[in-house]
C-alpha cells in the first residue's frame, strides 16, 4: 500500500489542511469524498527538464508528505494530469513542507487512538468471557486514559497559524485567523473514556459566541455560558457542559482542565484577530460579515457616489498624466492604479446603508464605501485607515471642486481633529477607542457614553476588583473638578438621600465605595456608575485639563480595553 492510501495518512492530511480541498478551497465534509493528490505528478517527475525548474532537494520523495495534498475527488478527476503553473506548484510545495510536521503529529495521534480502541476491545472481550470482573474493567479503563500534559504548541508561518492547547484531560487543536483566512476553527478532544470518541468542532462564529463570554472568570461565579449547571451525585461533583451542540458531564478536575484550555485558546484566538486589524489598520471600522477582510469606511449620499464614479471615469489612468489620472475606470468599483509600479493601491465598492448587499443604485438610502482587501494585491494596498484619510482629505474635496458644487450645498462644513469632515458623511466612531494617544474632552465624554451603553445591555461582568474601585475613584476625582455637580441626579442614582454640597457628596460616595463586596459585579451598578461619570464629564467640559483627562483615562483603562475587545468580538458575527 502506498503512503497516500494509508488511513492514518489520509486522516492526518485531511485534518492538517483544515479539511479543505487545495484546488477549490471548499470544505471536504466527508473524508470519503477526498483523494490525496501529488503536487508534482508522477508523469512530470519522470521528465527531468520539467522537474529541474523546482530546485528539488536530492532526498525529495515523490510519494512523501512533502508532495501530497487533499483534494475533492470530483475536482481531482477533472484536473487529471494537467500541469499547474510553476509558481502555483512552488507555493503548494512550500505549504506541504511547512505542514509536514503537523501531518506527522496527526499520524501519531491517529495510531495512539487506534491502539487505545483495540486495548479497550480486548478488555471488553475479557469481561464477556468472565476472565476479569467489572471492577477490574473500570480500573483498566482508568489506566488507559492518556494524560495530554500541559503543553501549548504553536505553529505559525506563511501558510498556517495553528495552536494546540493541552490541559491534562482536554486538548484543543485550532487554526487561528490569518489575513489570508479570516475564519479559524477548533477541535475539542477529551481523554475521558466516555468522551474519547467525541470530537467537537467549532466554527469561527461559534468560538466567539460560545467561548469568549465569561473567559478568565472564576468557576464559582458561573459566568461561562457553556457550563450550564452543576449537580451533586454521590461522592462526585459534576458539571453539565454544552459545547457545539454536545451536552455531557465532567467532574470538577476535568472542568478545571477545560476552562484552563479554553482561556489560553480564546486569548490566542482574539489576539490573532487583533493582529490582523493592526496589520490592515482597520480597528476603527466594522467588517462585512460575508467577508471579514472588507471594511465599511464612510457613508455618503448616493448622488455623491455617482459623482465619484463619474470622476474616476474621467480620470482613467490611460486617459491622461495629471495627478488624478490614477483610476482603473472599468466597472463600478473605485480602483486606484499606480502606473509607475504597475500595482493597485486601493479597491472600494458601494453598498446600501440599509443592508449588506451590493445593489446600492436601486435604493434612495445612503451608501457605504467599503474597503476591499484583495489578496492578489496584498501588501501593495493602502491600509483601511490610509484609504479613509485619502477619501475625506483628497478624493471627495477634489470631486467637489471638479463638479463645482455651489457654496450653499458645500459638503465640508465641520472640522474634527484637523481633518475636514462632511456634514453628510458618516463613519462609525464607537468600535475602538485608542487611549494610547491624546484623548480630547469630547472623546472622553463619548467613551463614558459607550461604556454606559455596554453595561446597560450586558447582565453581568467580571473585572479586577481594583479596576472596579477605580471607577469610584474616577467619579470622586470628577466631583472635585466639576464646577457644579448635578447633586439630585447623582444622589438619586446612588440612593444617597438629599445632598447639597461637594463635601457631603464626596463623603457619601466614599461610604458607598467602602460598602462594596468582592465578587460578581452586576451591570446595573456599572450602568449607574458610568451614567454618573458621563454626567460629571459633561458638566466639567469647560474646565477639564489635559493632565486631568489622562488621570481619568488611567482610572477606567480596564473597562475601555474590555469595551474594545467586546466590540471587536461582536463585529465578527451578527449580534
Secondary structure, DSSP 8 states (H G I E B T S, - for coil): --GGGSHHHHHHHHHHTTTB-TTT--B--SGGGEEEEESS-HHHHT-HHHHHTT---TT--TTSGGGEEEEEHHHHHHHTT----HHHHHHHHHHHHHHHHHHHHHHHHHHHHHHHHHHHHHHHHHHHTTSS-HHHHHHHHHHT-----S-EEEEESSS-EEEEEEETTEEEEEE---SSS---EEEEEE-SGGGTT--EEE-HHHHHHHHSTTTT--GGG---TTEEEEEEETTEEEEEEEETTEEEEEEHHHHHHHHHHHHHHHHHHHHHHHHHHHHHT-TTSEEETTEEEEEEEEEE-HHHHHHHHHHHHHTBTTS--STT--B--SSSSEEEEETTTTEEEEEEEEEETTSSSS-GGG-SS-EEEEEE--TTTGGGS--HHHHHHHIIIIIHHHHHHHTT--GGG-SEEEEETTEEEETT-B---SS----SS---HHHHHHHHHHHHHHHHH-SEE---HHHHHHHHHHHHHHHHH-SS--HHHHHHHHT-----SHHHHHHHHHHHHHH--SS-EEHHHHHHHHHHHHHHHHTTTTT--HHHHHHHHHHTHHHHHHHHHHHHHHTTS--
